[in-house]
Amino acid sequence: MIKVFLPDGSSRMVPPGSTSMDVARNISEGLARNVLAAKVNNLVVDAERSLPDGAHLQLLTWNDEEGTEKPAKCKCGVTFKTDTPLCPICCAKEFK
């Protein structure tokens, strides 16, 4: 199991390979239906991306300005926030 930290200070233990959307579904199906993206370790990423152990997770919905921003797409296929200078997968190591 991996540990994921939520903004309210709580944490969840989830199986390795779990995504932000999996965590959202675990919290509430209604929440999961409204999730547009996720902020993982301060980077906005696709909600279907696997979470690393110890991730700090914020689920983004239409109520969050960051959730509605148009993301950038790297040549490797990863979607990330446009004001993030580097792709969190192939260009930046600090995501892990």
N, C-alpha and C positions, 0 to 999 in steps of 0.2 A: 504494500500500500504506500501511496505517497500522500504528503500533507500539503493542503492548500489553505492559505490564509485569506480571509474575507475582510472587507473594509470595516465591519463592525467589531473586529477584534477576535471573532470566532475562527475556528478552523474546521476543515473537513478532511477525513481520510478517504481517499478514492483509489481505485485500482490503477496501476501504471497504464498509461495510454489513454486515460480519461481526458476529455476535452472540457472546455468552459461550458459548453452546452450540456454535457453530462452533469456537471455540478448544478447548473440552472435547473435541469429536470429533477434532480435530487431534492432541491429546495422547493420547487413548485412548478407544475406544468404550465400554469398561467405565466409565470416569470419566463420560462423557457420560450413560450410563444412570442414574447416581446423582446427577447435578446437579439440585438443586431450585430454586436461585436463584443470583444472583451479587452480589458486592459490587464496585461500580464506583466508583472515586474516593471510597471510604468510604460509599457509599449502597447499600443492598440494593435490587436491582431484579430484574425478570423476566429470566431467562436468554435470552429470545428478543429482547431489545432490542438494537438496533445499538450498537456501541461507538464512542466518540469516539477520535480519534487521541491517543495518549499516555495512554490509560486505564490506571489501576492496577486490575488485575482479580484478584479472589479468587473461585474457584468454590465454591459452598456446597452441601454434601450433608447427608444425615441425621446425619453425624458433627459437623456444625457447628450450635451452638445457634441462630445467626442464620438458618440455612437452614430451620429448622422453625417459626419464629415466624409467626404469622398476619399477613400484610401488610395494609396499608391500600390503599384504592383511591380515586384522585382522580376528580373529575367529568370530567376529560379522558380517563379510562380507564387511566391509568398506575398500576401497582401499586408500592408502595414500603413500606419498613419503618415500622412504626407509631410508633416513637419519633423518626422523622425529622419535624420540624415542617412541612416544606413538600414538596409534590410536586416532584421534580427536573426536570420538564418545563415545566409552565406557571407554577409559582410561584417556583422558585429558579433563579438564573443560575449559581451556583457549581458545578453538576454538569458544565458544559461544560469 
